[in-house]
Amino acid sequence: MTDRIMALVAFLVLLGFLGVLVIGVPHIDLIVVVLITLLLAGWDFWKHSGKPDSEM
């Protein structure tokens, strides 16, 4: 459970950083790259957060 919370916090920090970047430098190519980055990071978070923790 703690891993999922930390992953969510990390995703939100990434979202905040990239949001400030897009607001500070509003170029269309940068916005496209940021959107692709957020989609990939969001998909990775969604894909791995739903699985139960594996026991090793």
PDB file of N, CA, C and O in Angstrom:
ATOM      1  N   MET A   1       0.826  -1.204   0.000  1.00  0.00           N
ATOM      2  CA  MET A   1       0.000   0.000   0.000  1.00  0.00           C
ATOM      3  C   MET A   1       0.865   1.260   0.000  1.00  0.00           C
ATOM      4  O   MET A   1       0.552   2.236  -0.683  1.00  0.00           O
ATOM      5  N   THR A   2       1.935   1.232   0.758  1.00  0.00           N
ATOM      6  CA  THR A   2       2.828   2.385   0.804  1.00  0.00           C
ATOM      7  C   THR A   2       3.474   2.631  -0.554  1.00  0.00           C
ATOM      8  O   THR A   2       3.697   3.779  -0.939  1.00  0.00           O
ATOM      9  N   ASP A   3       3.774   1.555  -1.281  1.00  0.00           N
ATOM     10  CA  ASP A   3       4.365   1.713  -2.614  1.00  0.00           C
ATOM     11  C   ASP A   3       3.421   2.456  -3.550  1.00  0.00           C
ATOM     12  O   ASP A   3       3.858   3.284  -4.348  1.00  0.00           O
ATOM     13  N   ARG A   4       2.152   2.167  -3.455  1.00  0.00           N
ATOM     14  CA  ARG A   4       1.183   2.835  -4.331  1.00  0.00           C
ATOM     15  C   ARG A   4       1.042   4.315  -3.975  1.00  0.00           C
ATOM     16  O   ARG A   4       0.904   5.162  -4.857  1.00  0.00           O
ATOM     17  N   ILE A   5       1.077   4.612  -2.693  1.00  0.00           N
ATOM     18  CA  ILE A   5       0.987   6.016  -2.268  1.00  0.00           C
ATOM     19  C   ILE A   5       2.220   6.787  -2.735  1.00  0.00           C
ATOM     20  O   ILE A   5       2.104   7.909  -3.228  1.00  0.00           O
ATOM     21  N   MET A   6       3.393   6.188  -2.581  1.00  0.00           N
ATOM     22  CA  MET A   6       4.617   6.842  -3.027  1.00  0.00           C
ATOM     23  C   MET A   6       4.623   7.018  -4.555  1.00  0.00           C
ATOM     24  O   MET A   6       5.096   8.037  -5.058  1.00  0.00           O
ATOM     25  N   ALA A   7       4.105   6.042  -5.279  1.00  0.00           N
ATOM     26  CA  ALA A   7       4.022   6.164  -6.735  1.00  0.00           C
ATOM     27  C   ALA A   7       3.070   7.292  -7.126  1.00  0.00           C
ATOM     28  O   ALA A   7       3.344   8.045  -8.060  1.00  0.00           O
ATOM     29  N   LEU A   8       1.964   7.403  -6.418  1.00  0.00           N
ATOM     30  CA  LEU A   8       1.019   8.486  -6.702  1.00  0.00           C
ATOM     31  C   LEU A   8       1.636   9.847  -6.403  1.00  0.00           C
ATOM     32  O   LEU A   8       1.465  10.788  -7.177  1.00  0.00           O
ATOM     33  N   VAL A   9       2.344   9.956  -5.297  1.00  0.00           N
ATOM     34  CA  VAL A   9       3.018  11.212  -4.953  1.00  0.00           C
ATOM     35  C   VAL A   9       4.062  11.561  -6.021  1.00  0.00           C
ATOM     36  O   VAL A   9       4.165  12.716  -6.436  1.00  0.00           O
ATOM     37  N   ALA A  10       4.829  10.569  -6.462  1.00  0.00           N
ATOM     38  CA  ALA A  10       5.830  10.804  -7.499  1.00  0.00           C
ATOM     39  C   ALA A  10       5.172  11.255  -8.802  1.00  0.00           C
ATOM     40  O   ALA A  10       5.680  12.151  -9.477  1.00  0.00           O
ATOM     41  N   PHE A  11       4.049  10.639  -9.153  1.00  0.00           N
ATOM     42  CA  PHE A  11       3.344  11.043 -10.367  1.00  0.00           C
ATOM     43  C   PHE A  11       2.832  12.474 -10.247  1.00  0.00           C
ATOM     44  O   PHE A  11       2.907  13.240 -11.208  1.00  0.00           O
ATOM     45  N   LEU A  12       2.319  12.836  -9.090  1.00  0.00           N
ATOM     46  CA  LEU A  12       1.830  14.201  -8.892  1.00  0.00           C
ATOM     47  C   LEU A  12       2.961  15.225  -8.935  1.00  0.00           C
ATOM     48  O   LEU A  12       2.776  16.329  -9.447  1.00  0.00           O
ATOM     49  N   VAL A  13       4.128  14.869  -8.402  1.00  0.00           N
ATOM     50  CA  VAL A  13       5.286  15.761  -8.474  1.00  0.00           C
ATOM     51  C   VAL A  13       5.719  15.935  -9.929  1.00  0.00           C
ATOM     52  O   VAL A  13       6.027  17.047 -10.359  1.00  0.00           O
ATOM     53  N   LEU A  14       5.741  14.837 -10.684  1.00  0.00           N
ATOM     54  CA  LEU A  14       6.070  14.921 -12.107  1.00  0.00           C
ATOM     55  C   LEU A  14       5.057  15.808 -12.834  1.00  0.00           C
ATOM     56  O   LEU A  14       5.436  16.636 -13.662  1.00  0.00           O
ATOM     57  N   LEU A  15       3.787  15.635 -12.526  1.00  0.00           N
ATOM     58  CA  LEU A  15       2.740  16.454 -13.131  1.00  0.00           C
ATOM     59  C   LEU A  15       2.947  17.934 -12.811  1.00  0.00           C
ATOM     60  O   LEU A  15       2.819  18.789 -13.688  1.00  0.00           O
ATOM     61  N   GLY A  16       3.264  18.228 -11.564  1.00  0.00           N
ATOM     62  CA  GLY A  16       3.504  19.616 -11.169  1.00  0.00           C
ATOM     63  C   GLY A  16       4.711  20.221 -11.867  1.00  0.00           C
ATOM     64  O   GLY A  16       4.656  21.352 -12.349  1.00  0.00           O
ATOM     65  N   PHE A  17       5.800  19.463 -11.919  1.00  0.00           N
ATOM     66  CA  PHE A  17       7.005  19.960 -12.580  1.00  0.00           C
ATOM     67  C   PHE A  17       6.759  20.219 -14.057  1.00  0.00           C
ATOM     68  O   PHE A  17       7.128  21.273 -14.575  1.00  0.00           O
ATOM     69  N   LEU A  18       6.146  19.276 -14.728  1.00  0.00           N
ATOM     70  CA  LEU A  18       5.899  19.451 -16.156  1.00  0.00           C
ATOM     71  C   LEU A  18       4.863  20.544 -16.407  1.00  0.00           C
ATOM     72  O   LEU A  18       4.918  21.227 -17.430  1.00  0.00           O
ATOM     73  N   GLY A  19       3.925  20.712 -15.486  1.00  0.00           N
ATOM     74  CA  GLY A  19       2.957  21.801 -15.616  1.00  0.00           C
ATOM     75  C   GLY A  19       3.622  23.164 -15.553  1.00  0.00           C
ATOM     76  O   GLY A  19       3.302  24.055 -16.340  1.00  0.00           O
ATOM     77  N   VAL A  20       4.546  23.325 -14.617  1.00  0.00           N
ATOM     78  CA  VAL A  20       5.293  24.586 -14.508  1.00  0.00           C
ATOM     79  C   VAL A  20       6.137  24.798 -15.763  1.00  0.00           C
ATOM     80  O   VAL A  20       6.251  25.920 -16.255  1.00  0.00           O
ATOM     81  N   LEU A  21       6.724  23.730 -16.276  1.00  0.00           N
ATOM     82  CA  LEU A  21       7.532  23.825 -17.488  1.00  0.00           C
ATOM     83  C   LEU A  21       6.691  24.288 -18.678  1.00  0.00           C
ATOM     84  O   LEU A  21       7.115  25.155 -19.441  1.00  0.00           O
ATOM     85  N   VAL A  22       5.505  23.712 -18.832  1.00  0.00           N
ATOM     86  CA  VAL A  22       4.632  24.076 -19.950  1.00  0.00           C
ATOM     87  C   VAL A  22       4.131  25.514 -19.798  1.00  0.00           C
ATOM     88  O   VAL A  22       4.035  26.240 -20.787  1.00  0.00           O
ATOM     89  N   ILE A  23       3.817  25.925 -18.585  1.00  0.00           N
ATOM     90  CA  ILE A  23       3.355  27.301 -18.364  1.00  0.00           C
ATOM     91  C   ILE A  23       4.480  28.298 -18.632  1.00  0.00           C
ATOM     92  O   ILE A  23       4.246  29.375 -19.179  1.00  0.00           O
ATOM     93  N   GLY A  24       5.704  27.932 -18.242  1.00  0.00           N
ATOM     94  CA  GLY A  24       6.839  28.828 -18.436  1.00  0.00           C
ATOM     95  C   GLY A  24       7.318  28.905 -19.874  1.00  0.00           C
ATOM     96  O   GLY A  24       7.791  29.953 -20.315  1.00  0.00           O
ATOM     97  N   VAL A  25       7.201  27.811 -20.608  1.00  0.00           N
ATOM     98  CA  VAL A  25       7.676  27.759 -21.999  1.00  0.00           C
ATOM     99  C   VAL A  25       6.555  27.178 -22.862  1.00  0.00           C
ATOM    100  O   VAL A  25       6.572  25.991 -23.186  1.00  0.00           O
ATOM    101  N   PRO A  26       5.587  28.009 -23.233  1.00  0.00           N
ATOM    102  CA  PRO A  26       4.412  27.491 -23.952  1.00  0.00           C
ATOM    103  C   PRO A  26       4.629  27.302 -25.460  1.00  0.00           C
ATOM    104  O   PRO A  26       4.061  28.033 -26.271  1.00  0.00           O
ATOM    105  N   HIS A  27       5.445  26.325 -25.820  1.00  0.00           N
ATOM    106  CA  HIS A  27       5.641  25.980 -27.230  1.00  0.00           C
ATOM    107  C   HIS A  27       4.888  24.685 -27.511  1.00  0.00           C
ATOM    108  O   HIS A  27       4.838  23.786 -26.673  1.00  0.00           O
ATOM    109  N   ILE A  28       4.314  24.606 -28.683  1.00  0.00           N
ATOM    110  CA  ILE A  28       3.453  23.466 -29.014  1.00  0.00           C
ATOM    111  C   ILE A  28       4.221  22.151 -29.014  1.00  0.00           C
ATOM    112  O   ILE A  28       3.687  21.129 -28.583  1.00  0.00           O
ATOM    113  N   ASP A  29       5.460  22.156 -29.488  1.00  0.00           N
ATOM    114  CA  ASP A  29       6.217  20.903 -29.506  1.00  0.00           C
ATOM    115  C   ASP A  29       6.552  20.432 -28.092  1.00  0.00           C
ATOM    116  O   ASP A  29       6.559  19.229 -27.831  1.00  0.00           O
ATOM    117  N   LEU A  30       6.826  21.351 -27.187  1.00  0.00           N
ATOM    118  CA  LEU A  30       7.077  20.994 -25.792  1.00  0.00           C
ATOM    119  C   LEU A  30       5.808  20.458 -25.134  1.00  0.00           C
ATOM    120  O   LEU A  30       5.866  19.508 -24.353  1.00  0.00           O
ATOM    121  N   ILE A  31       4.687  21.053 -25.442  1.00  0.00           N
ATOM    122  CA  ILE A  31       3.409  20.598 -24.889  1.00  0.00           C
ATOM    123  C   ILE A  31       3.106  19.178 -25.353  1.00  0.00           C
ATOM    124  O   ILE A  31       2.625  18.362 -24.567  1.00  0.00           O
ATOM    125  N   VAL A  32       3.379  18.875 -26.615  1.00  0.00           N
ATOM    126  CA  VAL A  32       3.140  17.522 -27.139  1.00  0.00           C
ATOM    127  C   VAL A  32       4.035  16.510 -26.427  1.00  0.00           C
ATOM    128  O   VAL A  32       3.572  15.437 -26.040  1.00  0.00           O
ATOM    129  N   VAL A  33       5.308  16.844 -26.253  1.00  0.00           N
ATOM    130  CA  VAL A  33       6.231  15.937 -25.564  1.00  0.00           C
ATOM    131  C   VAL A  33       5.802  15.725 -24.114  1.00  0.00           C
ATOM    132  O   VAL A  33       5.869  14.605 -23.608  1.00  0.00           O
ATOM    133  N   VAL A  34       5.365  16.785 -23.445  1.00  0.00           N
ATOM    134  CA  VAL A  34       4.909  16.671 -22.055  1.00  0.00           C
ATOM    135  C   VAL A  34       3.661  15.803 -21.978  1.00  0.00           C
ATOM    136  O   VAL A  34       3.543  14.976 -21.074  1.00  0.00           O
ATOM    137  N   LEU A  35       2.739  15.973 -22.896  1.00  0.00           N
ATOM    138  CA  LEU A  35       1.533  15.141 -22.897  1.00  0.00           C
ATOM    139  C   LEU A  35       1.855  13.668 -23.127  1.00  0.00           C
ATOM    140  O   LEU A  35       1.285  12.796 -22.470  1.00  0.00           O
ATOM    141  N   ILE A  36       2.754  13.392 -24.044  1.00  0.00           N
ATOM    142  CA  ILE A  36       3.156  12.003 -24.279  1.00  0.00           C
ATOM    143  C   ILE A  36       3.820  11.431 -23.031  1.00  0.00           C
ATOM    144  O   ILE A  36       3.559  10.290 -22.653  1.00  0.00           O
ATOM    145  N   THR A  37       4.672  12.220 -22.397  1.00  0.00           N
ATOM    146  CA  THR A  37       5.341  11.785 -21.170  1.00  0.00           C
ATOM    147  C   THR A  37       4.333  11.480 -20.077  1.00  0.00           C
ATOM    148  O   THR A  37       4.442  10.455 -19.404  1.00  0.00           O
ATOM    149  N   LEU A  38       3.352  12.355 -19.890  1.00  0.00           N
ATOM    150  CA  LEU A  38       2.345  12.135 -18.858  1.00  0.00           C
ATOM    151  C   LEU A  38       1.457  10.934 -19.174  1.00  0.00           C
ATOM    152  O   LEU A  38       1.059  10.200 -18.269  1.00  0.00           O
ATOM    153  N   LEU A  39       1.148  10.733 -20.450  1.00  0.00           N
ATOM    154  CA  LEU A  39       0.360   9.559 -20.825  1.00  0.00           C
ATOM    155  C   LEU A  39       1.115   8.259 -20.544  1.00  0.00           C
ATOM    156  O   LEU A  39       0.538   7.297 -20.036  1.00  0.00           O
ATOM    157  N   LEU A  40       2.393   8.238 -20.873  1.00  0.00           N
ATOM    158  CA  LEU A  40       3.189   7.037 -20.606  1.00  0.00           C
ATOM    159  C   LEU A  40       3.356   6.783 -19.111  1.00  0.00           C
ATOM    160  O   LEU A  40       3.240   5.645 -18.656  1.00  0.00           O
ATOM    161  N   ALA A  41       3.625   7.833 -18.354  1.00  0.00           N
ATOM    162  CA  ALA A  41       3.785   7.681 -16.903  1.00  0.00           C
ATOM    163  C   ALA A  41       2.455   7.298 -16.251  1.00  0.00           C
ATOM    164  O   ALA A  41       2.426   6.474 -15.337  1.00  0.00           O
ATOM    165  N   GLY A  42       1.362   7.891 -16.716  1.00  0.00           N
ATOM    166  CA  GLY A  42       0.047   7.544 -16.181  1.00  0.00           C
ATOM    167  C   GLY A  42      -0.348   6.114 -16.506  1.00  0.00           C
ATOM    168  O   GLY A  42      -0.921   5.418 -15.668  1.00  0.00           O
ATOM    169  N   TRP A  43      -0.043   5.674 -17.718  1.00  0.00           N
ATOM    170  CA  TRP A  43      -0.340   4.291 -18.098  1.00  0.00           C
ATOM    171  C   TRP A  43       0.472   3.320 -17.253  1.00  0.00           C
ATOM    172  O   TRP A  43      -0.048   2.294 -16.814  1.00  0.00           O
ATOM    173  N   ASP A  44       1.734   3.635 -17.025  1.00  0.00           N
ATOM    174  CA  ASP A  44       2.589   2.778 -16.203  1.00  0.00           C
ATOM    175  C   ASP A  44       2.072   2.724 -14.768  1.00  0.00           C
ATOM    176  O   ASP A  44       2.036   1.653 -14.162  1.00  0.00           O
ATOM    177  N   PHE A  45       1.676   3.862 -14.229  1.00  0.00           N
ATOM    178  CA  PHE A  45       1.123   3.895 -12.873  1.00  0.00           C
ATOM    179  C   PHE A  45      -0.157   3.071 -12.795  1.00  0.00           C
ATOM    180  O   PHE A  45      -0.339   2.286 -11.864  1.00  0.00           O
ATOM    181  N   TRP A  46      -1.036   3.249 -13.764  1.00  0.00           N
ATOM    182  CA  TRP A  46      -2.315   2.527 -13.775  1.00  0.00           C
ATOM    183  C   TRP A  46      -2.100   1.023 -13.916  1.00  0.00           C
ATOM    184  O   TRP A  46      -2.751   0.227 -13.239  1.00  0.00           O
ATOM    185  N   LYS A  47      -1.186   0.646 -14.797  1.00  0.00           N
ATOM    186  CA  LYS A  47      -0.927  -0.761 -15.073  1.00  0.00           C
ATOM    187  C   LYS A  47      -0.347  -1.484 -13.852  1.00  0.00           C
ATOM    188  O   LYS A  47      -0.709  -2.629 -13.583  1.00  0.00           O
ATOM    189  N   HIS A  48       0.532  -0.835 -13.129  1.00  0.00           N
ATOM    190  CA  HIS A  48       1.221  -1.488 -12.024  1.00  0.00           C
ATOM    191  C   HIS A  48       0.563  -1.261 -10.675  1.00  0.00           C
ATOM    192  O   HIS A  48       0.867  -1.986  -9.727  1.00  0.00           O
ATOM    193  N   SER A  49      -0.314  -0.297 -10.552  1.00  0.00           N
ATOM    194  CA  SER A  49      -0.930  -0.038  -9.247  1.00  0.00           C
ATOM    195  C   SER A  49      -2.091  -0.983  -8.957  1.00  0.00           C
ATOM    196  O   SER A  49      -2.472  -1.144  -7.797  1.00  0.00           O
ATOM    197  N   GLY A  50      -2.657  -1.608  -9.977  1.00  0.00           N
ATOM    198  CA  GLY A  50      -3.784  -2.493  -9.776  1.00  0.00           C
ATOM    199  C   GLY A  50      -3.409  -3.904  -9.368  1.00  0.00           C
ATOM    200  O   GLY A  50      -4.250  -4.665  -8.890  1.00  0.00           O
ATOM    201  N   LYS A  51      -2.147  -4.250  -9.556  1.00  0.00           N
ATOM    202  CA  LYS A  51      -1.707  -5.608  -9.246  1.00  0.00           C
ATOM    203  C   LYS A  51      -1.412  -5.741  -7.747  1.00  0.00           C
ATOM    204  O   LYS A  51      -0.904  -4.808  -7.126  1.00  0.00           O
ATOM    205  N   PRO A  52      -1.728  -6.886  -7.181  1.00  0.00           N
ATOM    206  CA  PRO A  52      -1.348  -7.106  -5.782  1.00  0.00           C
ATOM    207  C   PRO A  52       0.170  -7.214  -5.658  1.00  0.00           C
ATOM    208  O   PRO A  52       0.865  -7.572  -6.609  1.00  0.00           O
ATOM    209  N   ASP A  53       0.657  -6.899  -4.476  1.00  0.00           N
ATOM    210  CA  ASP A  53       2.088  -6.982  -4.236  1.00  0.00           C
ATOM    211  C   ASP A  53       2.556  -8.419  -4.364  1.00  0.00           C
ATOM    212  O   ASP A  53       1.939  -9.333  -3.816  1.00  0.00           O
ATOM    213  N   SER A  54       3.643  -8.616  -5.086  1.00  0.00           N
ATOM    214  CA  SER A  54       4.172  -9.970  -5.237  1.00  0.00           C
ATOM    215  C   SER A  54       5.075 -10.300  -4.055  1.00  0.00           C
ATOM    216  O   SER A  54       5.845  -9.464  -3.585  1.00  0.00           O
ATOM    217  N   GLU A  55       4.961 -11.517  -3.598  1.00  0.00           N
ATOM    218  CA  GLU A  55       5.758 -11.948  -2.465  1.00  0.00           C
ATOM    219  C   GLU A  55       6.976 -12.675  -2.972  1.00  0.00           C
ATOM    220  O   GLU A  55       6.867 -13.611  -3.765  1.00  0.00           O
ATOM    221  N   MET A  56       8.142 -12.245  -2.515  1.00  0.00           N
ATOM    222  CA  MET A  56       9.381 -12.876  -2.949  1.00  0.00           C
ATOM    223  C   MET A  56       9.973 -13.656  -1.807  1.00  0.00           C
ATOM    224  O   MET A  56      11.029 -14.271  -1.961  1.00  0.00           O
TER     225      MET A  56
END
